[in-house]
Amino acid sequence: MNNIITPAVPQKLIDFLHFYPMFLIVGHKEPDGDCIGSSIAMSLFLQRLGKKTQMLSAGPFQRSEIRMYEPLFSAHVPESLIKNPEKTGVIIVDCSGIDRTGNIAEELTYFPSICIDHHATNTTNEASSLVYAEAPSTTFIIQTIIEKMTGSVTREEAEMLFFGLCTDTGFFRHLDERSGEVFAHTARLVQAGANPKYTFAAINGGKSFGSRILISRVLARMKPYYDGRLIVSYETYQDKQEIGIENRDSDMAYQLIQSIAGVKAICIVRQDTETHCSVGFRSLDTIDVSIIASSFGGGGHKQAAGLYIEGIAEQLIPKFVAAFAPQFQDVFTHVKI
């Protein structure tokens, strides 16, 4: 595997950022820290260049560490911009395209757009976009763009870039020996004013009592497959009604399950409504969960992916388990689905 490098910034992307006086910045629905950090850092940078910006998000802002930023985002494109779209550009961050932005998508079709992303399932090949699947976060790419265009980041930009990087790397837990350039980027963020201690507390602190009850239920429902290499669990619709999705601490649940000896991949199915489920996949080492997610209409990275799908959890789980079979060929004959 190749080392993570600083990606080349296309001149057409730079030209795009210089050309428009107004920008709409939008990320994926159900945003996380990388999505929010990317949006805010890009907005701050463009304002530094004298541009006007409007950040957009379909929400919901479920994660406790990002709720404070919700007032900075609008759920709709201002009507005045839709009537005069020729002076406004759209920057799609941390997702593969407009279709991943949720119910805002239709409003964005009036405007020219570029994509800045690091998801392995992103197939964008436009010359003005920048997609680098090896990047640990979208903020890593945005830092590269800012440093290319202005030489350095401000303290405020550094804080948001560091926040996004820490979110997607599990505070560097998911990085390996190929990541020297990532730590070089990180050092520059800290030198600019990003505070690791504060960021760790912001991401990992302030969890509710209900979040721990929900984790206990997910752990109690774990079931191993493929000789324990795959662990599957679920949340019920009753869990959501009783505890609420705002009390989910998915990252901690994944971390606890990944600490089990022999576990290579995780699937957690959440019955969000009576008819639809959100599904999260995580993996270690060689298992590519983006392949699993994309086969059901989702997307993501090799080691973290997800999807939203119609169905009942108990009926969907056997399908997800079977989808892992090609990557667990050596134990396939022993699994009971």
Buried (B, 14 or more C-beta within 10 A) or exposed (E): EEEBBBBEBBEBBBEBBEEBEBBBBBBBBBBBBBBBBBBBBBBBBBEBEEBEBBBBBBBBBBBBBBEEBBEEBBEEBBEEBBEEBEEBBBBBBBBBBBEBBBEBBEBBEBBEBBBBBBBBBBEBEBEBBBBBEBBBBBBBBBBBBBBBBEEEBBEBBBBBBBBBBBBBBBBBEBBEEBBEBBEEBBEBBEEBBBBBEEBEEBBBEEBBEBBEEBBEBBBEBBEBBBEEBBBBBBBBBEBBEEBBBBBBBBBBBBBBBBEEEEBBBBBBBBBBEEEBBBBBBBBEEEBBBBBBBBEBEBBBBBBBBBBBBEBBBEEBBEEBBEBBBEBBEEBEEEBEE
